[in-house]
Amino acid sequence: MDIIIMNKESYHNDLKNKWKMFVKHGWVATNSTNHVMLRSWQKCLKHCDPRHWNTPVKASGQTLQTIFSRNEEFIRISQRVVEDHFTLAGDDRLAFLIIDPHGWVLSLNAAGDYSSQLRELGIESGMSWAEDGIGTNVYSLCRETNLYTQLEGAEHFSEQLHCYAMSAAPVIDYYGNIHGYIVCIIETTAELVKLKTSYSCATEIANYIYIENEQKLINKVLCQHNAVIECMDDGFICWNSHSLITMVNSQAQTLLNIDKESLIGQNIRKGFVFPPILNEAITQRNKLSQKQIVLECRGEFIELMVTLRPLSDGSFLLFLHPLDKIRKIAQQQISTNANFTFDSLHAASGGMKQVLLIARRAIKSISPILINGEEGVGKLSLAMAIHNESEQRDGPFISVDCQMLSPENILHELLGSDVGPSPSKFELAHNGTLYLDKVEYLSGEVQSVLLKVLKTGLVTRSDSHRLIPVRFRLITCTSSSLREYVQQGAFSRQLYYEISMNEIEIPPLRKRREDLKQMIDDIIDKYQERTRKKMTITPDANSVLLEYRWPGNISEFKNRMEKVFINCNRLVLGLENIPLDIRQNNSSGDDDIPHLTSLAELEMQAIEHTCRVCEWNLTKAAEVLKIGRTTLWRKLKIYNLYPNVEHAD
């Protein structure tokens, strides 16, 4: 609107003359006319009669309810602000309208007589301020420009509105979203400065909307933050720069066995006694990651793994990782899938029936079990079956091949370390079964450690002095005679007595003809299931397989039979499909004839095993073998058993 220096009456008369000129001729001089208003007049001329007032469109029923429901939050905030400004103005000839973004009136605030006057024109809740219905108005111009807009008298297209001065201001939030409009209505004779109130209201409403949205966002983030903290598997304690505890989650309450509310506001040093490694990190504001410690909480000692993070504001975050869950994850990663039971073992022979009878008796106690037998007879399968039939069935099954452990790392592998940390095999087998294969290869030092663990139920990691209680079933196995090792001094007599409380001898496959029949039938059934082809075996081929001695026992049987099936291109397994060496070695001689080994092979095996047990201490090994150190040295070179003999002790 152009600013013209003249008094109010002259200005309104000039506006009236321009309006009459436009209504009569459809045009008016543009040099002193608001161009936005003029364009609106031109549009309204096609739809409205400027001298006749048509009652505005009004929403009702479900439509009106939908409008109110859609703008519920905007009405709530705006109504409070508008009522405050209306009360503060104290003018009974002043009205405020709250309008939604589509031009529907959400609320009319005015004194009784003035309100009735406006309602006679149809200006009330539910009214539409559409330009094609009531002509040029402040809402339509404000919506077009999104700026504060003011119209006086004859600037309105409809003559019925010429006695009013109006202003409109958009409510635009911080992100540029328009929530609605605030319209202020006064009479043209009143002070026009009152119209500025609509702008003040709109600005204040926008600020309230921004504040409420920020509060909602903060509350949402805070709720998510609290939910994350409460759903953590780890305990969580936070204290500020004054050492006052500010936050404790439920998991910490469970781990520490203390009411978390009683800790809030307390000095961290009052409720806890930290070990030196944690105290030093707090004093020097250093990070700690997954350190296993024992802390004292109100007189109770609690073993935990902790992570410490100092923050820039001087506060600290202490994460408490529950050891039982960490051990469970480690057990799942390292545990062997024990998938055998007594029923799944082939035990049709008398020898295997006796084995299962002894095994069923053995599982009634927690005492260790020693399984003897040749290579490949199924010692691991029996150990798994014992595990699955015992009270430890829900625990882990940890398998360790003692022959594969190097003498340098065997203690670290078995006992674990606080660095990392790396739990011991005994801890991983807690409430489960620890299976030691080829137990005769354990060094003297490890034998002493194992004996101590079995007697005390306590384990100490390789680089620690902490005593960790463990409970597990120990199953050991060997293909050698431990009694001979004991007599030679290569195996601890006390440990042998400890681990052989329940001793089981698995007979070789050559003495288990009934089991071999079952195994042949089972392997054919599995082949048929895998290939979906019906396979049969001739009596001659079956007889050859039953007569063969199977020196490699079950391991050899599975390997050789798999090759037979792969190379057989018929659905009938005949004698010609059986490898020649099996057909030629189907001697019907005495089953008790042992597998023969040369004297040189026996000597090499004895020297290698003794040196491993003695951790390649040649002096000690020579004493055990009852030969001279020089003789031992020479034989090591002959058999090429130790590549760096010159470095041996």
VEXDREN-2710 file (C-alpha; in Angstrom, 1 decimal):
% VEXDREN-2710
k/r/px/py/pz
1/MET/0.0/0.0/0.0
2/ASP/1.5/3.3/-1.0
3/ILE/2.1/5.9/1.7
4/ILE/0.3/9.1/0.9
5/ILE/0.7/12.1/3.2
6/MET/-2.9/13.1/3.9
7/ASN/-5.3/12.8/6.9
8/LYS/-7.3/9.6/7.5
9/GLU/-10.6/11.0/6.2
10/SER/-9.1/12.2/2.9
11/TYR/-7.2/9.0/2.4
12/HIS/-10.3/6.9/2.9
13/ASN/-12.3/9.2/0.5
14/ASP/-9.6/8.8/-2.1
15/LEU/-9.7/5.0/-1.7
16/LYS/-13.5/5.1/-2.1
17/ASN/-13.3/7.1/-5.3
18/LYS/-10.8/4.6/-6.8
19/TRP/-13.0/1.8/-5.8
20/LYS/-16.0/3.4/-7.4
21/MET/-14.0/4.1/-10.6
22/PHE/-12.9/0.4/-10.8
23/VAL/-16.4/-1.0/-10.1
24/LYS/-17.9/1.3/-12.8
25/HIS/-15.2/1.1/-15.5
26/GLY/-13.2/-2.0/-14.6
27/TRP/-9.9/-0.1/-14.3
28/VAL/-8.2/2.5/-12.2
29/ALA/-4.9/4.5/-12.4
30/THR/-2.1/2.2/-11.3
31/ASN/0.5/4.9/-10.4
32/SER/-0.8/5.2/-6.9
33/THR/-2.6/1.9/-6.3
34/ASN/-1.4/-1.3/-4.6
35/HIS/-0.6/-3.7/-7.5
36/VAL/-1.3/-6.8/-5.4
37/MET/-4.7/-5.4/-4.3
38/LEU/-5.5/-4.3/-7.9
39/ARG/-4.9/-7.8/-9.3
40/SER/-7.2/-9.2/-6.6
41/TRP/-9.9/-6.7/-7.6
42/GLN/-9.6/-7.8/-11.2
43/LYS/-10.0/-11.4/-10.2
44/CYS/-12.9/-10.7/-7.9
45/LEU/-14.8/-8.7/-10.6
46/LYS/-15.4/-12.0/-12.4
47/HIS/-16.9/-13.8/-9.4
48/CYS/-18.4/-11.3/-7.0
49/ASP/-20.8/-8.4/-6.9
50/PRO/-19.0/-5.7/-5.0
51/ARG/-22.2/-4.0/-3.9
52/HIS/-24.0/-7.2/-2.8
53/TRP/-22.8/-9.3/0.1
54/ASN/-23.1/-13.0/-0.2
55/THR/-23.0/-15.0/3.0
56/PRO/-19.6/-16.8/3.1
57/VAL/-19.4/-20.6/2.7
58/LYS/-19.4/-22.3/6.1
59/ALA/-18.2/-25.8/7.0
60/SER/-20.4/-27.9/9.2
61/GLY/-20.8/-31.4/10.5
62/GLN/-18.1/-33.9/9.8
63/THR/-16.2/-31.5/7.6
64/LEU/-15.9/-28.9/10.4
65/GLN/-14.9/-31.6/12.9
66/THR/-12.1/-32.8/10.5
67/ILE/-10.8/-29.2/10.1
68/PHE/-10.7/-28.7/13.9
69/SER/-9.1/-32.1/14.4
70/ARG/-6.4/-31.5/11.8
71/ASN/-5.5/-28.1/13.4
72/GLU/-5.9/-29.2/17.1
73/GLU/-2.3/-28.3/18.1
74/PHE/-2.4/-25.0/16.2
75/ILE/-5.7/-24.0/17.8
76/ARG/-4.5/-24.9/21.3
77/ILE/-1.3/-22.8/21.1
78/SER/-2.9/-19.9/19.1
79/GLN/-6.0/-19.6/21.3
80/ARG/-3.8/-19.1/24.4
81/VAL/-1.7/-16.3/22.7
82/VAL/-4.7/-14.6/21.1
83/GLU/-6.7/-14.6/24.3
84/ASP/-3.8/-13.0/26.2
85/HIS/-3.4/-10.2/23.6
86/PHE/-7.2/-9.7/23.5
87/THR/-7.4/-9.3/27.3
88/LEU/-4.3/-7.0/27.3
89/ALA/-5.8/-4.8/24.6
90/GLY/-9.0/-4.2/26.6
91/ASP/-10.9/-3.0/23.4
92/ASP/-14.4/-4.1/22.9
93/ARG/-14.3/-3.1/19.2
94/LEU/-11.3/-5.4/18.4
95/ALA/-11.6/-8.9/17.0
96/PHE/-9.1/-11.7/16.3
97/LEU/-9.5/-14.6/13.9
98/ILE/-7.4/-17.7/13.9
99/ILE/-7.4/-19.1/10.3
100/ASP/-5.9/-22.4/9.0
101/PRO/-3.6/-22.6/5.9
102/HIS/-6.7/-23.2/3.7
103/GLY/-8.7/-20.2/4.8
104/TRP/-11.1/-21.8/7.3
105/VAL/-11.8/-19.8/10.4
106/LEU/-10.9/-21.8/13.5
107/SER/-11.8/-19.3/16.1
108/LEU/-13.3/-15.8/16.6
109/ASN/-12.3/-13.8/19.6
110/ALA/-14.3/-10.6/20.1
111/ALA/-16.5/-8.8/22.6
112/GLY/-20.2/-9.6/22.7
113/ASP/-21.7/-6.8/20.5
114/TYR/-18.8/-6.7/18.1
115/SER/-18.9/-10.5/17.8
116/SER/-22.6/-10.4/17.0
117/GLN/-21.9/-7.7/14.3
118/LEU/-19.3/-9.9/12.6
119/ARG/-21.5/-13.0/12.9
120/GLU/-24.3/-11.2/11.0
121/LEU/-21.8/-11.0/8.1
122/GLY/-21.1/-14.7/8.5
123/ILE/-17.6/-14.1/10.0
124/GLU/-17.4/-16.9/12.6
125/SER/-15.9/-20.3/13.2
126/GLY/-16.1/-22.5/10.1
127/MET/-16.3/-19.6/7.7
128/SER/-14.2/-19.8/4.5
129/TRP/-12.2/-16.7/3.6
130/ALA/-11.9/-17.7/-0.1
131/GLU/-11.4/-14.7/-2.3
132/ASP/-14.0/-15.7/-4.9
133/GLY/-16.6/-15.7/-2.1
134/ILE/-16.1/-12.5/-0.2
135/GLY/-13.8/-10.6/-2.5
136/THR/-10.4/-9.1/-1.7
137/ASN/-9.4/-9.6/1.9
138/VAL/-6.3/-9.6/4.1
139/TYR/-6.1/-13.4/4.3
140/SER/-6.0/-14.0/0.5
141/LEU/-3.4/-11.3/0.0
142/CYS/-1.3/-12.5/3.0
143/ARG/-1.5/-16.1/1.7
144/GLU/-0.2/-14.9/-1.7
145/THR/2.8/-13.0/-0.4
146/ASN/3.4/-14.8/3.0
147/LEU/4.0/-11.4/4.5
148/TYR/2.2/-9.2/7.0
149/THR/-0.7/-7.6/5.1
150/GLN/-3.0/-4.7/6.0
151/LEU/-6.2/-3.4/4.3
152/GLU/-8.4/-0.4/5.1
153/GLY/-11.9/0.5/4.1
154/ALA/-12.4/0.6/0.3
155/GLU/-9.3/-1.5/-0.3
156/HIS/-11.7/-4.4/0.3
157/PHE/-13.5/-5.4/-2.9
158/SER/-16.8/-5.9/-1.1
159/GLU/-18.6/-2.7/0.0
160/GLN/-19.8/-4.5/3.2
161/LEU/-16.2/-4.6/4.5
162/HIS/-15.4/-0.9/3.8
163/CYS/-16.2/0.0/7.4
164/TYR/-13.4/-2.3/8.7
165/ALA/-9.6/-2.2/8.7
166/MET/-8.0/-5.6/8.9
167/SER/-4.5/-7.1/9.1
168/ALA/-3.2/-10.6/8.6
169/ALA/0.1/-12.2/9.6
170/PRO/1.3/-15.7/8.7
171/VAL/2.4/-18.1/11.4
172/ILE/5.7/-19.5/10.0
173/ASP/7.8/-21.9/12.0
174/TYR/11.6/-22.1/12.2
175/TYR/11.6/-24.6/9.3
176/GLY/9.5/-22.4/7.0
177/ASN/6.2/-24.3/7.4
178/ILE/3.0/-22.3/7.5
179/HIS/0.6/-23.3/10.3
180/GLY/-2.1/-20.7/9.7
181/TYR/-2.8/-17.0/9.9
182/ILE/-3.9/-14.5/12.5
183/VAL/-6.3/-11.8/11.4
184/CYS/-7.1/-8.6/13.4
185/ILE/-10.3/-6.6/12.7
186/ILE/-11.0/-3.1/13.8
187/GLU/-13.2/-0.2/12.6
188/THR/-11.6/2.2/10.2
189/THR/-12.2/5.0/12.7
190/ALA/-10.0/3.2/15.3
191/GLU/-6.2/3.6/15.7
192/LEU/-4.6/1.6/13.0
193/VAL/-1.6/0.7/15.2
194/LYS/-3.8/-1.9/16.8
195/LEU/-3.6/-3.9/13.6
196/LYS/0.0/-4.6/14.3
197/THR/-1.2/-6.9/17.1
198/SER/-1.8/-9.7/14.5
199/TYR/1.9/-9.7/13.7
200/SER/2.9/-9.9/17.4
201/CYS/0.5/-12.8/17.9
202/ALA/1.8/-14.7/14.8
203/THR/5.4/-14.2/15.9
204/GLU/4.7/-15.4/19.4
205/ILE/2.7/-18.4/18.2
206/ALA/5.5/-19.4/15.9
207/ASN/8.0/-19.2/18.8
208/TYR/5.7/-21.4/20.9
209/ILE/5.4/-23.9/18.1
210/TYR/9.2/-24.0/17.7
211/ILE/9.7/-24.4/21.5
212/GLU/7.1/-27.2/21.7
213/ASN/8.5/-29.0/18.7
214/GLU/12.0/-28.8/20.2
215/GLN/10.7/-30.1/23.5
216/LYS/9.0/-33.0/21.7
217/LEU/12.2/-33.7/19.9
218/ILE/14.2/-33.5/23.1
219/ASN/11.7/-35.7/24.9
220/LYS/11.8/-38.2/22.0
221/VAL/15.6/-38.3/21.9
222/LEU/15.6/-38.6/25.7
223/CYS/13.1/-41.4/25.7
224/GLN/15.2/-43.2/23.0
225/HIS/18.4/-42.5/24.9
226/ASN/16.9/-43.9/28.1
227/ALA/15.4/-46.9/26.3
228/VAL/18.8/-47.7/24.7
229/ILE/20.5/-47.4/28.1
230/GLU/17.9/-49.6/29.8
231/CYS/18.0/-52.2/27.0
232/MET/21.8/-52.5/27.0
233/ASP/23.3/-55.8/28.0
234/ASP/26.0/-53.8/29.7
235/GLY/25.7/-52.0/33.0
236/PHE/26.2/-48.2/32.8
237/ILE/27.4/-45.7/35.5
238/CYS/28.0/-42.0/34.9
239/TRP/29.5/-39.5/37.3
240/ASN/30.3/-35.8/36.9
241/SER/33.4/-33.8/37.4
242/HIS/32.6/-33.6/41.1
243/SER/32.5/-37.4/41.3
244/LEU/28.8/-37.4/41.9
245/ILE/26.9/-40.3/40.3
246/THR/24.3/-38.9/37.8
247/MET/23.1/-42.0/36.0
248/VAL/22.8/-45.7/36.6
249/ASN/20.9/-48.2/34.4
250/SER/18.9/-51.3/35.4
251/GLN/21.6/-53.7/34.2
252/ALA/24.2/-52.1/36.5
253/GLN/21.7/-52.4/39.3
254/THR/21.4/-56.1/38.6
255/LEU/25.2/-56.7/38.2
256/LEU/26.0/-54.8/41.4
257/ASN/23.0/-56.1/43.4
258/ILE/22.1/-52.6/44.6
259/ASP/19.2/-50.1/44.2
260/LYS/20.2/-47.7/41.5
261/GLU/18.1/-44.8/43.0
262/SER/20.3/-45.0/46.2
263/LEU/23.4/-44.4/44.1
264/ILE/22.2/-41.2/42.3
265/GLY/23.8/-38.2/43.8
266/GLN/26.3/-40.2/45.8
267/ASN/30.1/-39.8/45.5
268/ILE/31.5/-42.6/43.3
269/ARG/34.3/-43.2/45.9
270/LYS/31.8/-43.7/48.7
271/GLY/30.0/-46.6/47.1
272/PHE/32.8/-48.3/45.3
273/VAL/36.4/-49.4/45.9
274/PHE/38.2/-49.6/42.5
275/PRO/41.3/-51.7/41.8
276/PRO/44.6/-49.8/41.0
277/ILE/44.3/-50.2/37.2
278/LEU/40.9/-48.4/37.2
279/ASN/42.0/-45.8/39.8
280/GLU/45.0/-44.9/37.7
281/ALA/42.9/-44.5/34.6
282/ILE/40.4/-42.2/36.4
283/THR/43.2/-40.1/37.8
284/GLN/45.0/-39.7/34.5
285/ARG/41.7/-39.5/32.5
286/ASN/42.8/-42.4/30.3
287/LYS/40.6/-44.8/28.4
288/LEU/40.2/-48.4/29.4
289/SER/38.7/-51.0/27.1
290/GLN/37.4/-54.4/28.2
291/LYS/39.6/-54.8/31.3
292/GLN/38.6/-57.6/33.7
293/ILE/38.7/-56.4/37.3
294/VAL/37.3/-57.1/40.7
295/LEU/35.6/-54.1/42.4
296/GLU/34.1/-53.7/45.8
297/CYS/30.6/-52.4/46.1
298/ARG/29.4/-51.8/49.6
299/GLY/31.4/-54.7/51.0
300/GLU/30.8/-57.2/48.2
301/PHE/33.5/-58.2/45.7
302/ILE/32.2/-58.4/42.1
303/GLU/34.1/-59.6/39.1
304/LEU/33.4/-57.7/35.9
305/MET/34.8/-56.6/32.7
306/VAL/34.8/-52.8/32.4
307/THR/35.3/-50.0/29.8
308/LEU/36.0/-46.5/31.0
309/ARG/35.5/-43.4/28.9
310/PRO/36.4/-39.9/30.2
311/LEU/34.3/-37.1/28.6
312/SER/35.3/-33.5/27.7
313/ASP/33.1/-31.9/30.5
314/GLY/35.1/-33.8/33.2
315/SER/32.6/-36.6/33.6
316/PHE/33.1/-40.3/33.2
317/LEU/31.2/-43.2/31.7
318/LEU/31.9/-46.7/33.1
319/PHE/30.5/-49.6/31.2
320/LEU/30.1/-52.9/33.1
321/HIS/30.2/-56.0/30.9
322/PRO/28.7/-59.1/32.4
323/LEU/31.2/-61.9/32.4
324/ASP/28.6/-64.7/32.1
325/LYS/27.2/-63.3/28.8
326/ILE/30.7/-62.7/27.4
327/ARG/31.7/-66.3/28.3
328/LYS/28.5/-67.6/26.8
329/ILE/29.3/-65.8/23.5
330/ALA/32.9/-67.1/23.6
331/GLN/31.5/-70.6/24.3
332/GLN/29.2/-70.4/21.3
333/GLN/32.1/-69.4/19.1
334/ILE/34.6/-72.0/20.3
335/SER/32.3/-74.8/21.4
336/THR/32.1/-78.0/19.3
337/ASN/28.6/-79.0/18.2
338/ALA/28.1/-82.2/20.2
339/ASN/25.6/-84.0/18.0
340/PHE/26.0/-87.6/19.2
341/THR/23.9/-89.5/21.8
342/PHE/24.1/-93.1/23.1
343/ASP/21.3/-94.1/20.7
344/SER/23.1/-92.7/17.7
345/LEU/26.2/-94.8/18.4
346/HIS/26.6/-98.2/16.7
347/ALA/26.5/-100.5/19.7
348/ALA/25.2/-103.9/18.5
349/SER/28.3/-105.7/19.5
350/GLY/28.9/-107.0/23.0
351/GLY/32.0/-104.8/23.4
352/MET/30.2/-101.6/22.6
353/LYS/27.2/-102.6/24.8
354/GLN/29.7/-102.9/27.7
355/VAL/31.2/-99.5/26.8
356/LEU/27.8/-97.8/27.0
357/LEU/27.0/-99.6/30.2
358/ILE/30.2/-98.1/31.8
359/ALA/29.5/-94.7/30.3
360/ARG/26.0/-94.6/31.7
361/ARG/27.4/-95.3/35.2
362/ALA/30.1/-92.7/34.8
363/ILE/27.8/-89.8/34.0
364/LYS/26.1/-90.2/37.4
365/SER/29.0/-88.4/39.0
366/ILE/31.1/-85.4/38.0
367/SER/34.3/-87.4/38.2
368/PRO/36.7/-87.3/35.1
369/ILE/36.4/-90.0/32.4
370/LEU/39.3/-91.5/30.5
371/ILE/38.6/-93.0/27.1
372/ASN/41.1/-95.4/25.7
373/GLY/41.2/-96.8/22.1
374/GLU/43.0/-97.0/18.9
375/GLU/43.0/-94.0/16.5
376/GLY/39.6/-93.6/14.7
377/VAL/37.5/-95.9/17.0
378/GLY/35.1/-93.0/17.9
379/LYS/36.4/-91.6/21.1
380/LEU/35.2/-88.1/20.3
381/SER/31.7/-89.5/19.4
382/LEU/31.5/-91.3/22.7
383/ALA/32.6/-88.1/24.6
384/MET/29.9/-86.1/22.8
385/ALA/27.3/-88.7/23.7
386/ILE/28.4/-88.7/27.3
387/HIS/28.1/-84.9/27.3
388/ASN/24.6/-85.0/25.8
389/GLU/23.4/-87.6/28.2
390/SER/24.8/-85.9/31.3
391/GLU/23.7/-83.0/33.5
392/GLN/26.1/-80.8/31.5
393/ARG/24.1/-81.2/28.3
394/ASP/23.0/-77.6/28.3
395/GLY/26.5/-76.3/28.7
396/PRO/29.3/-76.0/26.2
397/PHE/31.4/-78.8/24.8
398/ILE/35.0/-77.5/24.5
399/SER/37.4/-79.7/22.6
400/VAL/41.2/-79.4/22.8
401/ASP/43.8/-81.4/20.8
402/CYS/46.8/-81.5/23.1
403/GLN/49.1/-82.7/20.3
404/MET/48.4/-79.5/18.2
405/LEU/49.3/-77.2/21.0
406/SER/52.9/-76.0/20.8
407/PRO/55.0/-76.2/24.0
408/GLU/55.6/-72.5/23.9
409/ASN/51.9/-71.5/23.8
410/ILE/50.2/-74.4/25.5
411/LEU/49.9/-72.7/28.9
412/HIS/48.5/-69.5/27.3
413/GLU/46.1/-71.5/25.3
414/LEU/44.8/-73.5/28.2
415/LEU/44.9/-70.9/31.0
416/GLY/44.1/-67.8/29.0
417/SER/45.2/-64.3/29.8
418/ASP/43.9/-61.1/31.3
419/VAL/45.2/-59.2/28.3
420/GLY/42.5/-59.0/25.7
421/PRO/41.1/-60.6/27.8
422/SER/41.3/-64.3/26.7
423/PRO/39.4/-66.7/29.0
424/SER/40.9/-70.1/29.8
425/LYS/39.6/-73.3/28.3
426/PHE/38.5/-74.2/31.8
427/GLU/36.4/-71.1/32.1
428/LEU/34.9/-71.6/28.6
429/ALA/33.9/-75.1/29.7
430/HIS/32.2/-73.9/32.8
431/ASN/29.0/-75.8/33.5
432/GLY/29.8/-78.0/30.4
433/THR/32.4/-80.5/29.3
434/LEU/36.1/-80.1/28.6
435/TYR/37.4/-82.8/26.2
436/LEU/41.2/-83.2/26.0
437/ASP/42.3/-85.3/23.0
438/LYS/45.7/-87.1/23.1
439/VAL/46.2/-86.1/26.7
440/GLU/49.6/-87.9/26.8
441/TYR/51.1/-84.9/24.9
442/LEU/50.6/-82.6/27.8
443/SER/53.9/-81.2/29.2
444/GLY/54.8/-81.8/32.8
445/GLU/54.0/-78.2/33.7
446/VAL/50.6/-78.4/32.2
447/GLN/49.9/-81.7/33.9
448/SER/50.6/-80.0/37.2
449/VAL/48.2/-77.2/36.4
450/LEU/45.5/-79.6/35.3
451/LEU/45.9/-81.6/38.5
452/LYS/45.6/-78.4/40.6
453/VAL/42.4/-77.3/38.8
454/LEU/40.8/-80.7/39.2
455/LYS/41.6/-80.8/42.9
456/THR/40.7/-77.2/43.8
457/GLY/38.1/-76.2/41.2
458/LEU/40.0/-73.0/40.8
459/VAL/42.0/-71.7/37.8
460/THR/44.5/-68.9/37.6
461/ARG/45.2/-67.3/34.2
462/SER/48.8/-67.3/32.8
463/ASP/49.5/-63.7/33.6
464/SER/47.3/-63.2/36.7
465/HIS/47.0/-64.2/40.4
466/ARG/43.2/-64.1/40.5
467/LEU/41.5/-67.4/41.4
468/ILE/38.5/-68.1/39.2
469/PRO/36.1/-70.9/40.3
470/VAL/35.2/-73.3/37.6
471/ARG/33.0/-76.4/37.4
472/PHE/33.1/-78.8/34.4
473/ARG/33.2/-82.4/33.5
474/LEU/36.7/-83.5/32.2
475/ILE/36.8/-86.2/29.5
476/THR/40.3/-87.2/28.3
477/CYS/41.2/-89.7/25.6
478/THR/44.4/-91.4/24.5
479/SER/45.5/-93.9/21.9
480/SER/48.5/-94.9/24.0
481/SER/48.9/-96.7/27.3
482/LEU/49.1/-94.0/30.0
483/ARG/50.2/-96.7/32.5
484/GLU/53.4/-97.1/30.5
485/TYR/53.9/-93.3/30.4
486/VAL/53.5/-93.2/34.1
487/GLN/56.0/-96.0/34.6
488/GLN/58.5/-94.2/32.4
489/GLY/58.0/-90.9/34.3
490/ALA/56.6/-89.1/31.3
491/PHE/53.1/-88.7/32.8
492/SER/52.1/-87.6/36.3
493/ARG/51.0/-90.6/38.4
494/GLN/48.7/-88.4/40.5
495/LEU/47.1/-86.9/37.4
496/TYR/46.6/-90.4/36.0
497/TYR/44.8/-91.5/39.1
498/GLU/42.7/-88.3/39.0
499/ILE/41.6/-88.6/35.4
500/SER/41.1/-92.4/35.3
501/MET/38.4/-92.7/38.0
502/ASN/36.1/-93.7/35.2
503/GLU/38.0/-95.5/32.5
504/ILE/36.4/-96.7/29.3
505/GLU/38.2/-98.9/26.6
506/ILE/36.6/-98.7/23.1
507/PRO/37.3/-101.9/21.2
508/PRO/38.7/-101.6/17.6
509/LEU/36.3/-102.0/14.7
510/ARG/37.8/-105.4/13.8
511/LYS/36.3/-106.8/17.0
512/ARG/32.9/-105.2/16.4
513/ARG/31.5/-107.2/13.5
514/GLU/27.9/-106.5/14.5
515/ASP/28.6/-102.8/14.6
516/LEU/30.3/-103.0/11.2
517/LYS/27.1/-104.5/9.7
518/GLN/25.1/-101.6/11.0
519/MET/27.6/-99.1/9.7
520/ILE/27.5/-100.6/6.2
521/ASP/23.7/-100.4/6.2
522/ASP/23.7/-96.9/7.6
523/ILE/26.2/-95.5/5.1
524/ILE/24.2/-97.0/2.2
525/ASP/21.0/-95.5/3.6
526/LYS/22.7/-92.1/3.9
527/TYR/24.0/-92.3/0.3
528/GLN/20.5/-93.2/-0.9
529/GLU/19.0/-90.3/1.0
530/ARG/21.7/-87.9/-0.4
531/THR/21.5/-89.0/-4.0
532/ARG/17.8/-90.1/-4.0
533/LYS/19.0/-93.4/-5.7
534/LYS/18.3/-96.9/-4.4
535/MET/21.6/-98.6/-3.8
536/THR/22.2/-102.3/-2.9
537/ILE/25.3/-104.3/-2.1
538/THR/26.1/-107.8/-3.2
539/PRO/26.7/-110.5/-0.6
540/ASP/30.3/-111.0/-1.8
541/ALA/31.1/-107.3/-1.4
542/ASN/29.4/-107.2/2.0
543/SER/31.4/-110.2/3.1
544/VAL/34.7/-108.6/2.0
545/LEU/33.9/-105.4/3.9
546/LEU/33.1/-107.4/7.0
547/GLU/36.3/-109.5/6.8
548/TYR/38.6/-106.5/6.3
549/ARG/40.5/-105.6/9.5
550/TRP/40.0/-101.8/9.1
551/PRO/43.3/-100.7/10.8
552/GLY/42.1/-97.1/10.7
553/ASN/38.8/-98.1/12.3
554/ILE/35.7/-95.9/11.8
555/SER/37.7/-93.0/10.3
556/GLU/39.1/-95.3/7.6
557/PHE/35.8/-97.0/7.0
558/LYS/34.0/-93.6/6.3
559/ASN/36.8/-92.4/4.1
560/ARG/37.2/-95.6/2.0
561/MET/33.4/-96.1/1.6
562/GLU/32.9/-92.5/0.4
563/LYS/35.5/-93.1/-2.3
564/VAL/33.8/-96.4/-3.2
565/PHE/30.4/-94.6/-3.7
566/ILE/31.9/-91.8/-5.7
567/ASN/33.6/-94.3/-8.1
568/CYS/30.6/-96.6/-8.4
569/ASN/28.5/-95.8/-11.5
570/ARG/26.0/-98.5/-10.8
571/LEU/23.1/-98.9/-8.4
572/VAL/24.5/-102.3/-7.2
573/LEU/27.7/-102.2/-5.2
574/GLY/29.6/-105.3/-6.2
575/LEU/32.9/-106.9/-5.5
576/GLU/34.6/-105.2/-8.4
577/ASN/33.8/-101.8/-6.8
578/ILE/35.8/-102.7/-3.6
579/PRO/39.4/-101.5/-3.7
580/LEU/42.0/-104.2/-4.4
581/ASP/43.9/-103.8/-1.1
582/ILE/40.7/-104.4/0.8
583/ARG/39.9/-107.5/-1.2
584/GLN/43.4/-108.9/-0.8
585/ASN/43.5/-108.3/2.9
586/ASN/40.3/-110.1/3.9
587/SER/42.3/-112.6/5.9
588/SER/40.2/-114.8/8.1
589/GLY/43.0/-115.1/10.6
590/ASP/42.9/-114.4/14.3
591/ASP/41.2/-111.1/15.0
592/ASP/43.4/-110.6/18.0
593/ILE/46.6/-110.3/15.9
594/PRO/47.7/-106.7/16.5
595/HIS/48.7/-104.3/13.8
596/LEU/52.5/-104.8/13.4
597/THR/54.9/-101.9/13.6
598/SER/58.6/-101.9/12.8
599/LEU/61.1/-101.5/15.6
600/ALA/62.4/-98.3/14.0
601/GLU/58.9/-96.8/13.9
602/LEU/58.4/-97.7/17.5
603/GLU/61.7/-96.1/18.5
604/MET/60.9/-92.9/16.5
605/GLN/57.4/-92.6/18.1
606/ALA/58.8/-93.1/21.6
607/ILE/61.6/-90.5/21.1
608/GLU/59.2/-87.9/19.5
609/HIS/56.6/-88.3/22.2
610/THR/59.1/-88.2/25.1
611/CYS/60.8/-85.0/23.7
612/ARG/57.4/-83.3/23.3
613/VAL/56.4/-84.2/26.9
614/CYS/59.8/-83.0/28.1
615/GLU/59.4/-79.8/26.1
616/TRP/62.5/-80.7/24.0
617/ASN/64.7/-80.7/27.1
618/LEU/67.1/-83.3/25.8
619/THR/68.8/-83.9/29.1
620/LYS/65.4/-84.8/30.8
621/ALA/64.3/-86.8/27.7
622/ALA/67.5/-88.8/27.7
623/GLU/66.9/-89.7/31.4
624/VAL/63.4/-90.8/30.7
625/LEU/64.4/-92.9/27.7
626/LYS/67.4/-94.3/29.7
627/ILE/69.9/-93.4/26.9
628/GLY/72.8/-91.0/26.7
629/ARG/72.2/-87.4/25.7
630/THR/74.6/-87.8/22.7
631/THR/72.8/-90.9/21.6
632/LEU/69.5/-89.1/21.7
633/TRP/70.9/-86.2/19.8
634/ARG/72.2/-88.6/17.1
635/LYS/68.8/-90.3/16.8
636/LEU/67.0/-87.0/16.5
637/LYS/69.1/-86.2/13.5
638/ILE/68.6/-89.7/12.0
639/TYR/64.8/-89.4/12.3
640/ASN/64.8/-85.7/11.4
641/LEU/62.5/-85.1/14.4
642/TYR/63.9/-81.8/15.5
643/PRO/65.0/-79.3/12.8
644/ASN/67.1/-77.2/15.1
645/VAL/68.8/-79.7/17.3
646/GLU/71.7/-77.4/17.9
647/HIS/69.4/-75.0/19.8
648/ALA/68.0/-77.7/22.0
649/ASP/68.9/-77.7/25.7
END
